[in-house]
Amino acid sequence: CRICQKGKIKFFLNSPFDKEKYERLLNGLEVREISLNEVEKNKDSRVDSQFWTTKIYYNQHLDYKKIGDILTKSQYGISIAMNEEGIGYPIYRMNEIHNLLCDLEVDKYADIALKEAKKFILKDGDVLFNRTNSFEWVGRTGIYYKNELDDRDYVFASYLVRFNTNDNIILPEYLNIFLNCKYGVLDIKRRARQSINQTNVNPEEVKEMQIPILSMKLQNRLKEFLISASNKEKKSKGLYYSAEKLLLSELGLENFNPSNEKISIKTLKESFLKTGRLDSEYYQPKYDDYLKKVLSYKNGYELLGKCCIIKDKNFMPKDDEEYRYIELANVRSNAQITDCNILLGKELPTRARRKVNTGDVIVSSIEGSLESCALITEEYNNSLCSTGFYVVNSEKLNSESLLTVFKSSLILNLMKKGCSGTILTNIAKEEFAKLPIPLLKQGVQDEIASYIKQSMGYSKKVKELLEISTKSVEIAIDKDEQTAQNFLDRQTLIAYYNE
């Protein structure tokens, strides 16, 4: 193909031009013929085929505006080194946005002064858009709602962009849902620029996207669904906190303050000759304090390799079968799994080699993500997960208790102690198997299981509410607003009777 003198991108056949043959050639192919003027009208003069051949559906009965025309502000996040020690402001990253919502907790902190932080402190209704990551995750969008039980201010990282809407035209909840529905995702993906290691979507191109202007009546109903989902998410988190608090009380860790000393003096016999480790991190005094706590637990303990089964046998997927695949980015801070892809075996990455079953607990082995633990529910039975996880279960601890133990500060610190490596530090199987696991009393286990099951029940309702919200926007675009309203009415009635 080439651009001819008249400013048209044309295809030329080697034989004399035959219109019917030309049309047959194009039939069924992802091909478009566009004028040079149309290319030049694009803000970035896009000439890549994906951008022009992707077909975006517009409902002729709806009014559309550019997203840029309904925003009052767009802002990049702060670029700064982050820490895991809780120093400074908690900071959102891409992997803390799931199911249209910003997670209630984050793992990293930004040590910045209040004057600088004020520019990036999040407020209710801020929409966060992930502008750069893998092609799969770029464009992930969520809305921030402040947790009333958490008085901290949160900021956001530079690879996120904050969008604020003109509420007289578009509510932030509706913008968030639109960017997550099939039409928004398709338009975002066609604008994505892929390179070897990452994909980028320029926020200025997001502003060029067309969004249908739905009635305020429908937008306000969507807002109610998102707020209801957020409130149920908070209830889910509160129940998980109850399970965690019970565990800490049982282990005597409620008011526990480990040593903050950074120096430890060991003899050669006490250190390298005994452990084979010379790295200073391994010998931090705080780890000795945590170890003493679990070793002195009144109901006893066992090494993980004895009280648990570590499922590390490789599973070879069949090329033509579909599998649900769990990656680190799919595990939320509340131990829930979300946004998993279903892929053919031949499409799976080589690290997709762990098969999981209902009741298994998956635990990240990678330092910096050790808190990424999740319980495999019936929904994810026979799924595959990355080899970056350990898959464990136990006959001596129920799955909910095992999950809570792995997410406790006690085991997280002992896992961090066991991590080693250079480029990618992780905890090897030998160190993992040596972790001391407290053998909780059955009554404590039953109570923890009750809290976790209730927590997961609320999380399931959250997912259902958000799926209904997304589906209703797609119905409004596919058909009309009244059909979308009727759909919401039916789903509200079903939810009422299910309660």
C-alpha positions as CSV (number, residue, x, y, z in Angstrom):
1,C,0.0,0.0,0.0
2,R,1.0,3.6,-0.4
3,I,-0.3,7.1,-0.2
4,C,-1.1,8.4,-3.7
5,Q,-1.1,12.0,-4.9
6,K,-4.8,12.5,-4.1
7,G,-4.1,11.8,-0.5
8,K,-5.7,8.3,-0.4
9,I,-4.2,5.2,1.0
10,K,-4.7,2.7,-1.9
11,F,-4.0,-0.9,-2.7
12,F,-2.7,-1.6,-6.2
13,L,-2.9,-5.0,-7.9
14,N,-0.2,-6.2,-10.3
15,S,-2.8,-6.9,-12.9
16,P,-5.0,-4.2,-14.6
17,F,-7.4,-2.8,-12.0
18,D,-10.6,-4.9,-11.6
19,K,-13.0,-3.4,-9.1
20,E,-14.8,-6.7,-8.4
21,K,-11.5,-8.4,-7.8
22,Y,-10.4,-5.6,-5.6
23,E,-13.5,-5.8,-3.4
24,R,-13.2,-9.6,-3.2
25,L,-9.7,-9.2,-2.0
26,L,-10.7,-6.8,0.8
27,N,-13.7,-8.9,1.8
28,G,-13.2,-10.4,5.2
29,L,-9.8,-8.7,5.8
30,E,-9.2,-6.1,8.5
31,V,-8.5,-3.4,5.9
32,R,-9.6,0.2,5.7
33,E,-9.1,2.9,3.1
34,I,-8.7,6.3,4.7
35,S,-7.7,9.8,3.4
36,L,-4.4,11.4,4.4
37,N,-6.5,14.3,5.7
38,E,-8.2,12.0,8.2
39,V,-4.9,10.7,9.4
40,E,-3.6,14.3,9.9
41,K,-6.8,15.1,12.0
42,N,-5.7,12.5,14.5
43,K,-3.8,14.2,17.4
44,D,-0.9,11.9,17.0
45,S,-1.1,11.3,13.2
46,R,-1.6,7.5,13.8
47,V,-0.8,5.3,10.8
48,D,-0.7,1.9,12.6
49,S,-3.2,-0.5,11.2
50,Q,-4.6,-1.6,14.6
51,F,-5.8,1.9,15.3
52,W,-7.7,2.3,12.0
53,T,-9.0,-1.2,11.4
54,T,-10.5,-1.7,14.9
55,K,-14.2,-1.0,14.5
56,I,-15.9,1.0,17.3
57,Y,-19.7,0.9,17.5
58,Y,-21.6,4.1,18.1
59,N,-25.3,4.2,18.8
60,Q,-26.9,6.7,16.5
61,H,-29.6,7.5,19.0
62,L,-27.2,8.6,21.7
63,D,-25.2,11.9,21.9
64,Y,-21.4,11.5,22.2
65,K,-18.7,13.8,23.5
66,K,-15.0,13.5,23.6
67,I,-13.8,12.4,27.0
68,G,-11.5,15.4,27.1
69,D,-14.5,17.7,26.8
70,I,-16.1,16.3,30.0
71,L,-13.0,16.4,32.2
72,T,-12.2,19.2,34.5
73,K,-8.7,17.9,35.2
74,S,-6.3,15.1,34.3
75,Q,-3.0,14.6,36.2
76,Y,-0.1,12.2,36.2
77,G,0.9,10.7,39.6
78,I,4.1,11.3,41.5
79,S,7.4,9.7,40.4
80,I,9.4,8.7,43.5
81,A,11.2,5.8,45.1
82,M,8.8,3.7,47.2
83,N,9.3,1.7,50.4
84,E,7.6,-1.2,52.2
85,E,8.4,0.1,55.7
86,G,5.3,2.3,56.0
87,I,7.3,5.5,55.8
88,G,5.3,8.4,54.3
89,Y,2.0,8.3,52.4
90,P,0.5,5.0,51.1
91,I,0.7,5.1,47.3
92,Y,-1.4,3.4,44.7
93,R,0.1,1.4,41.8
94,M,-1.5,-0.4,38.9
95,N,-1.8,-3.7,40.8
96,E,-4.0,-2.1,43.5
97,I,-6.9,-1.5,41.1
98,H,-9.3,-4.4,40.7
99,N,-12.9,-4.8,39.5
100,L,-13.5,-1.0,38.9
101,L,-12.4,-0.2,42.5
102,C,-9.2,1.0,44.1
103,D,-8.2,-1.5,46.8
104,L,-8.7,-0.5,50.4
105,E,-5.0,-1.2,51.1
106,V,-1.7,-0.7,49.3
107,D,1.8,-2.2,49.8
108,K,4.1,0.7,49.1
109,Y,4.7,4.1,50.6
110,A,6.1,7.4,49.3
111,D,8.2,9.4,51.8
112,I,7.3,13.0,50.7
113,A,6.6,16.2,52.5
114,L,3.0,17.4,53.0
115,K,3.5,20.4,50.6
116,E,4.3,18.0,47.8
117,A,1.8,15.4,48.8
118,K,-1.1,17.8,48.6
119,K,-0.9,17.8,44.8
120,F,-1.4,14.1,44.7
121,I,-3.7,13.3,47.6
122,L,-6.8,11.3,46.4
123,K,-10.3,12.4,47.0
124,D,-13.7,10.6,46.7
125,G,-14.6,10.1,43.1
126,D,-11.1,10.3,41.6
127,V,-10.8,8.0,38.6
128,L,-7.4,6.4,38.3
129,F,-6.3,5.2,34.8
130,N,-3.3,2.9,34.3
131,R,-1.4,4.4,31.3
132,T,1.5,2.0,31.0
133,N,2.1,-1.7,31.7
134,S,1.7,-4.9,29.7
135,F,-0.9,-4.9,26.9
136,E,-3.2,-6.9,29.1
137,W,-3.1,-4.5,32.0
138,V,-2.7,-1.1,30.3
139,G,-5.9,0.9,30.6
140,R,-7.0,-0.7,33.9
141,T,-9.3,1.9,35.6
142,G,-10.8,2.2,39.0
143,I,-12.5,4.7,41.2
144,Y,-11.2,5.8,44.6
145,Y,-13.5,6.0,47.7
146,K,-12.1,6.8,51.1
147,N,-12.3,4.2,53.8
148,E,-14.0,5.8,56.8
149,L,-12.0,3.5,59.1
150,D,-8.7,4.7,57.7
151,D,-7.8,8.3,58.3
152,R,-4.6,8.3,56.2
153,D,-4.3,10.2,53.0
154,Y,-3.4,8.2,49.8
155,V,-1.4,9.4,46.8
156,F,-0.8,7.7,43.4
157,A,2.2,6.8,41.3
158,S,3.4,8.3,38.0
159,Y,2.2,5.5,35.8
160,L,-1.4,6.3,36.9
161,V,-3.4,9.3,35.7
162,R,-6.2,10.9,37.7
163,F,-9.3,12.0,35.8
164,N,-11.9,14.4,37.3
165,T,-15.2,14.9,35.5
166,N,-17.6,17.7,35.0
167,D,-20.4,16.3,37.2
168,N,-23.0,18.3,35.3
169,I,-22.4,16.1,32.3
170,I,-20.7,12.9,33.4
171,L,-20.4,11.4,36.9
172,P,-17.0,9.8,37.7
173,E,-18.7,6.5,38.4
174,Y,-20.1,6.4,34.8
175,L,-16.7,7.3,33.3
176,N,-15.1,4.6,35.3
177,I,-17.7,2.0,34.2
178,F,-17.5,3.1,30.5
179,L,-13.7,2.7,30.5
180,N,-14.1,-0.8,31.9
181,C,-17.0,-2.0,29.6
182,K,-16.3,-3.8,26.3
183,Y,-16.6,-0.6,24.2
184,G,-14.2,1.5,26.4
185,V,-11.7,-1.3,26.6
186,L,-11.7,-1.9,22.8
187,D,-11.1,1.8,22.1
188,I,-8.3,2.0,24.7
189,K,-6.6,-1.1,23.3
190,R,-6.6,0.2,19.7
191,R,-4.8,3.3,21.0
192,A,-2.2,1.3,22.9
193,R,1.4,1.6,21.6
194,Q,3.3,-1.7,22.2
195,S,7.1,-2.0,22.6
196,I,9.2,-5.0,23.6
197,N,8.7,-4.7,27.4
198,Q,5.6,-2.6,27.9
199,T,2.6,-0.9,26.4
200,N,1.6,2.7,26.7
201,V,-1.6,4.6,26.2
202,N,-1.2,8.4,26.1
203,P,-3.9,10.1,28.3
204,E,-4.3,12.7,25.5
205,E,-5.5,9.9,23.3
206,V,-8.0,8.8,25.9
207,K,-9.4,12.3,25.8
208,E,-10.1,11.8,22.1
209,M,-12.3,8.8,22.8
210,Q,-16.1,9.3,22.3
211,I,-18.3,8.6,25.3
212,P,-22.1,8.5,25.0
213,I,-23.9,11.0,27.3
214,L,-26.4,8.9,29.3
215,S,-29.2,10.5,31.3
216,M,-28.4,11.6,34.9
217,K,-31.2,9.3,36.0
218,L,-29.2,6.3,34.7
219,Q,-25.9,7.6,35.8
220,N,-27.1,8.1,39.4
221,R,-28.3,4.6,39.5
222,L,-24.9,3.4,38.4
223,K,-23.3,5.6,41.1
224,E,-25.6,3.8,43.7
225,F,-24.4,0.4,42.5
226,L,-20.7,1.4,42.8
227,I,-21.1,2.9,46.2
228,S,-23.0,-0.2,47.4
229,A,-20.2,-2.3,46.0
230,S,-17.6,-0.2,47.8
231,N,-19.5,-0.4,51.1
232,K,-19.7,-4.2,50.8
233,E,-16.0,-4.3,50.0
234,K,-15.4,-2.5,53.3
235,K,-17.5,-5.0,55.2
236,S,-15.5,-7.8,53.5
237,K,-12.3,-6.2,54.6
238,G,-13.7,-5.6,58.2
239,L,-14.5,-9.3,58.5
240,Y,-11.0,-10.2,57.3
241,Y,-9.6,-7.9,59.9
242,S,-11.6,-9.7,62.6
243,A,-10.0,-13.0,61.5
244,E,-6.6,-11.5,61.5
245,K,-7.1,-9.9,64.9
246,L,-8.2,-13.2,66.4
247,L,-5.1,-14.9,65.0
248,L,-2.8,-12.2,66.5
249,S,-4.6,-12.5,69.9
250,E,-4.2,-16.3,69.8
251,L,-0.4,-15.9,69.0
252,G,0.2,-13.1,71.6
253,L,1.1,-10.6,68.8
254,E,-1.6,-7.9,69.5
255,N,0.8,-5.5,71.1
256,F,4.0,-7.1,69.9
257,N,6.8,-4.7,68.9
258,P,9.9,-6.6,67.4
259,S,13.3,-5.1,67.8
260,N,14.2,-2.3,65.4
261,E,18.0,-2.8,65.8
262,K,19.8,-3.0,62.5
263,I,23.0,-4.7,63.9
264,S,23.4,-8.3,64.9
265,I,26.6,-9.9,66.0
266,K,27.0,-13.6,65.3
267,T,30.0,-15.9,65.5
268,L,31.0,-17.9,62.4
269,K,29.7,-21.0,64.1
270,E,26.3,-19.3,64.8
271,S,26.0,-17.9,61.3
272,F,27.5,-19.3,58.1
273,L,28.5,-22.7,59.4
274,K,25.0,-23.3,60.7
275,T,22.8,-21.6,58.0
276,G,25.0,-21.2,55.0
277,R,23.9,-17.5,54.9
278,L,26.2,-14.5,55.0
279,D,23.7,-11.8,53.9
280,S,23.0,-9.3,56.7
281,E,19.2,-9.2,56.1
282,Y,18.9,-12.8,57.3
283,Y,20.3,-12.0,60.8
284,Q,18.2,-8.9,61.6
285,P,17.2,-9.1,65.3
286,K,13.5,-8.6,64.5
287,Y,13.4,-12.0,62.8
288,D,14.7,-13.7,66.0
289,D,11.9,-12.0,67.9
290,Y,9.2,-13.3,65.5
291,L,10.7,-16.8,65.6
292,K,10.7,-16.8,69.4
293,K,6.9,-16.0,69.3
294,V,5.9,-18.9,67.1
295,L,8.3,-21.3,68.9
296,S,6.7,-20.4,72.2
297,Y,3.1,-20.8,71.0
298,K,1.1,-22.6,73.7
299,N,-0.5,-25.1,71.3
300,G,2.7,-26.0,69.5
301,Y,4.0,-25.7,66.0
302,E,5.4,-27.8,63.1
303,L,7.6,-27.1,60.2
304,L,5.6,-26.3,57.1
305,G,7.1,-29.3,55.2
306,K,5.6,-31.6,57.8
307,C,2.2,-30.1,58.5
308,C,1.5,-29.0,54.9
309,I,1.6,-30.5,51.4
310,I,3.6,-28.4,48.9
311,K,2.2,-29.1,45.4
312,D,5.1,-28.3,43.1
313,K,4.7,-30.9,40.4
314,N,4.6,-29.3,36.9
315,F,1.4,-29.7,35.0
316,M,1.6,-29.6,31.2
317,P,-1.5,-27.9,29.7
318,K,-3.0,-29.3,26.4
319,D,-2.7,-26.9,23.5
320,D,-6.4,-27.0,22.5
321,E,-7.9,-26.8,26.0
322,E,-8.9,-23.7,27.9
323,Y,-7.5,-22.9,31.3
324,R,-8.2,-20.1,33.8
325,Y,-4.8,-18.6,34.6
326,I,-3.9,-16.9,37.9
327,E,-0.9,-14.4,38.0
328,L,0.4,-12.3,40.8
329,A,-1.5,-9.2,39.5
330,N,-4.7,-11.2,39.9
331,V,-4.4,-11.5,43.7
332,R,-5.8,-8.6,45.7
333,S,-4.8,-7.4,49.1
334,N,-7.9,-9.0,50.6
335,A,-6.8,-12.4,49.4
336,Q,-9.4,-12.5,46.6
337,I,-8.6,-13.5,43.0
338,T,-9.9,-11.3,40.2
339,D,-9.6,-10.4,36.5
340,C,-8.2,-13.8,35.5
341,N,-7.9,-14.6,31.8
342,I,-9.1,-17.8,30.2
343,L,-6.5,-19.0,27.7
344,L,-5.8,-21.9,25.4
345,G,-3.0,-24.1,26.6
346,K,-0.8,-23.0,23.6
347,E,-1.4,-19.3,24.6
348,L,-0.2,-19.8,28.2
349,P,3.2,-18.5,29.3
350,T,5.7,-21.2,30.3
351,R,5.4,-20.3,34.0
352,A,1.7,-21.4,34.0
353,R,2.6,-24.9,35.4
354,R,0.9,-25.2,38.8
355,K,-2.6,-26.8,38.9
356,V,-4.8,-25.7,41.8
357,N,-7.9,-27.1,43.4
358,T,-10.6,-25.9,45.8
359,G,-9.1,-25.4,49.3
360,D,-5.5,-24.9,48.1
361,V,-3.8,-21.7,49.3
362,I,-1.4,-20.0,46.9
363,V,1.5,-18.0,48.3
364,S,3.9,-15.8,46.4
365,S,7.5,-16.8,46.6
366,I,8.9,-13.4,45.4
367,E,10.1,-10.8,47.8
368,G,8.1,-7.6,47.4
369,S,4.9,-9.7,46.7
370,L,5.0,-12.2,49.6
371,E,1.7,-10.8,50.9
372,S,0.0,-12.0,47.7
373,C,-1.8,-15.0,49.1
374,A,-5.2,-16.3,48.1
375,L,-7.6,-19.2,48.8
376,I,-8.7,-21.2,45.8
377,T,-12.5,-21.3,45.8
378,E,-14.8,-23.5,43.7
379,E,-14.8,-20.9,41.0
380,Y,-11.1,-21.5,40.4
381,N,-11.0,-25.2,40.8
382,N,-8.7,-26.8,38.2
383,S,-7.2,-23.5,37.3
384,L,-3.5,-22.9,36.6
385,C,-1.3,-20.5,38.5
386,S,2.2,-19.1,37.9
387,T,5.3,-21.0,39.3
388,G,5.9,-17.8,41.2
389,F,3.4,-19.2,43.7
390,Y,3.8,-22.0,46.2
391,V,0.6,-24.1,46.3
392,V,-0.1,-25.6,49.7
393,N,-2.8,-27.3,51.8
394,S,-2.9,-29.0,55.1
395,E,-4.9,-31.6,57.1
396,K,-4.0,-29.9,60.4
397,L,-5.2,-26.4,59.5
398,N,-8.3,-25.6,57.6
399,S,-7.7,-23.5,54.4
400,E,-9.1,-20.3,55.9
401,S,-6.7,-20.5,58.9
402,L,-3.8,-21.4,56.7
403,L,-4.5,-18.3,54.5
404,T,-4.7,-16.1,57.5
405,V,-1.4,-17.5,58.9
406,F,0.4,-16.9,55.7
407,K,-0.8,-13.3,55.5
408,S,0.1,-12.6,59.1
409,S,3.1,-10.3,60.0
410,L,4.6,-13.3,61.7
411,I,5.0,-15.6,58.7
412,L,5.5,-12.7,56.2
413,N,8.6,-11.6,58.2
414,L,9.9,-15.1,58.5
415,M,9.4,-15.6,54.7
416,K,11.2,-12.3,54.1
417,K,14.1,-13.6,56.2
418,G,14.3,-16.7,54.1
419,C,14.5,-14.8,50.8
420,S,17.7,-14.8,48.8
421,G,19.0,-14.2,45.3
422,T,20.4,-11.3,43.2
423,I,18.3,-10.0,40.4
424,L,15.0,-11.6,41.6
425,T,15.0,-12.4,45.3
426,N,12.6,-15.1,46.5
427,I,12.2,-17.8,49.1
428,A,13.5,-21.2,47.9
429,K,11.5,-24.3,48.6
430,E,14.1,-25.5,51.2
431,E,13.6,-22.3,53.3
432,F,9.9,-22.3,52.7
433,A,9.5,-25.8,54.0
434,K,11.4,-24.8,57.2
435,L,8.9,-22.1,58.2
436,P,7.4,-22.9,61.6
437,I,3.6,-23.0,61.4
438,P,1.5,-22.6,64.6
439,L,-1.0,-25.4,65.1
440,L,-4.0,-23.4,66.0
441,K,-6.7,-24.9,68.3
442,Q,-9.7,-26.2,66.5
443,G,-12.1,-23.7,68.0
444,V,-9.9,-20.8,66.8
445,Q,-9.7,-22.3,63.4
446,D,-13.5,-22.6,63.2
447,E,-13.9,-19.0,64.2
448,I,-11.3,-17.8,61.7
449,A,-13.0,-19.9,58.9
450,S,-16.4,-18.3,59.7
451,Y,-15.0,-14.7,59.4
452,I,-13.2,-15.6,56.1
453,K,-16.2,-17.2,54.5
454,Q,-18.4,-14.2,55.4
455,S,-15.7,-11.9,54.0
456,M,-15.6,-13.9,50.7
457,G,-19.4,-13.8,50.6
458,Y,-19.4,-10.0,50.5
459,S,-16.6,-10.0,48.0
460,K,-18.8,-12.2,45.7
461,K,-21.6,-9.7,46.0
462,V,-19.2,-6.8,45.1
463,K,-18.2,-8.6,41.9
464,E,-21.8,-9.2,41.0
465,L,-22.8,-5.5,41.5
466,L,-19.9,-4.4,39.4
467,E,-20.7,-6.9,36.6
468,I,-24.3,-5.7,36.6
469,S,-23.1,-2.0,36.3
470,T,-20.8,-2.8,33.4
471,K,-23.5,-4.9,31.6
472,S,-26.1,-2.1,32.0
473,V,-23.8,0.4,30.2
474,E,-23.2,-2.0,27.4
475,I,-27.0,-2.6,27.1
476,A,-27.6,1.2,26.9
477,I,-25.1,1.4,24.1
478,D,-26.2,-1.7,22.3
479,K,-29.9,-0.9,22.5
480,D,-31.2,2.0,24.6
481,E,-31.4,3.5,28.1
482,Q,-34.9,2.1,28.9
483,T,-33.7,-1.5,28.3
484,A,-30.7,-0.8,30.5
485,Q,-33.0,0.6,33.2
486,N,-35.2,-2.5,33.0
487,F,-32.2,-4.7,33.4
488,L,-31.1,-2.8,36.5
489,D,-34.7,-3.1,37.9
490,R,-34.7,-6.9,37.4
491,Q,-31.2,-7.3,39.0
492,T,-32.1,-5.1,41.9
493,L,-35.2,-7.3,42.5
494,I,-33.2,-10.5,42.3
495,A,-30.6,-9.2,44.7
496,Y,-33.4,-8.1,47.2
497,Y,-34.9,-11.6,47.2
498,N,-31.5,-13.3,47.5
499,E,-30.7,-11.2,50.6
